[in-house]
Structures are given as C-alpha cells and as structure tokens.
C-alpha cells in the first residue's frame, strides 16, 4: 500500500474518534430554589436520602445538620442541565431561639422519569456527595457524607 492510503485511513480514523468523543449539547441551565422543611432526627449521621414519591416528585432529605434551630433557614440552589442536577446547600442560621433541628426535607417537582446524575454540595459543613438516581416511584436510597 502506498503512503497516501495510510494517510487517508489515519485521517478518517481521527475524524471518527473526534465525532465519538465530542460532548453532546445538553441544553440550557435552569436554576430553581427550594426551602427545606426542618425537623428532628434521632440519627444524626450526616447523610442524604433521595426518594421518588408516588406522584413522581423527588424528595431530598438532608440529615446530620448540627447547631441549627427551627428559626434557621436551609435552602437549595438547584441547577439542572439536561439530566445533570447540581445542588448547592445554603444555610442561614439565626440568633433567635428555637427547637434544635437535625434534618431538612425538600421536594423537587416536575422532573421527567429518567436517570439523573446528582451532585450535592454543602459548603457550610464542607461535604459533598455525588450519585446517580433513577427517578421512578418507590425508588429510594441513602448516601452518607464522607467524614
């Protein structure tokens, strides 16, 4: 075979590899916010529980919060790009007295029944969790934050 054929084959192979590894267009980023319902929790292990409710909404329960009372606010900034969900926890403690709380529960409506890549970042507690979750009614799992 001649050198020209090898060059052509190499060029075609490089083009094929480039097309295969090219990232797909995921769409626009959509950011929403959710405020948590605070409550008590017997188990104070820092963890994140994801559960798909019967109506298809995603329930996120963040446990292991310390040093907070019912007068505090725990909110999430949720950025979704395609099936990638990035969650940033925002905690606003207050000087007002109240009952201690260890858990915050959030509801995320309007997600399609798909498989999502979820990252949850809590800068206040310097913790991070990443998981893949299939949104189907009845599916739930718990992931502990690294210690």
Secondary structure as UniProt FT lines:
FT   HELIX           3..21
FT   STRAND          30..35
FT   STRAND          37..39
FT   STRAND          47..52
FT   TURN            54..55
FT   STRAND          58..69
FT   TURN            70..71
FT   STRAND          73..81
FT   TURN            82..83
FT   STRAND          84..92
FT   STRAND          100..108
FT   STRAND          115..122
FT   TURN            123..126
FT   STRAND          127..134
FT   TURN            137..138
FT   STRAND          140..144
//
